[in-house]
């Protein structure tokens, strides 16, 4: 088996959610989850089938995000994977609803960071083994960093 790191494209001011699922219905359910949870969100979803015609199915309301989600799945070349790119919304707003979607098996990441999927390839087929999300730690938070973190959460409306 060959193992490679596949960079995923995350557009400026967007976040990516990468996960595994098992059924063609996923694309419609994920669309409904995002649209009903955060109606103003801009998003693109792509899902790669693992049997039958093995197509990349897609939906969304923003062409650039849709095209980027499709491009990411083409580069991954793995079955039963979904990629969501969102703007005007954070993963925290929709992640629990996505996890509760009947078809969703797991979430690999939800991030705005530079991210790479670690893919195992056997013949012409691939599967995601994990992800590298952002950078490793550069130190330990001190009092000043704690203060900034708490201020940030209040500034974006997540704390009072």
HELIX and SHEET records of a PDB file:
HELIX    1   1 UNK A   26  UNK A   37  1                                  12    
HELIX    2   2 UNK A   63  UNK A   76  1                                  14    
HELIX    3   3 UNK A   91  UNK A   99  1                                   9    
HELIX    4   4 UNK A  143  UNK A  155  1                                  13    
SHEET    1   A 3 UNK A   2  UNK A   8  0                                        
SHEET    2   A 3 UNK A 115  UNK A 122 -1                                        
SHEET    3   A 3 UNK A 125  UNK A 133 -1                                        
SHEET    1   B 5 UNK A  56  UNK A  60  0                                        
SHEET    2   B 5 UNK A  42  UNK A  48 -1                                        
SHEET    3   B 5 UNK A  81  UNK A  87 -1                                        
SHEET    4   B 5 UNK A  15  UNK A  21 -1                                        
SHEET    5   B 5 UNK A 104  UNK A 111 -1                                        
END                                                                             
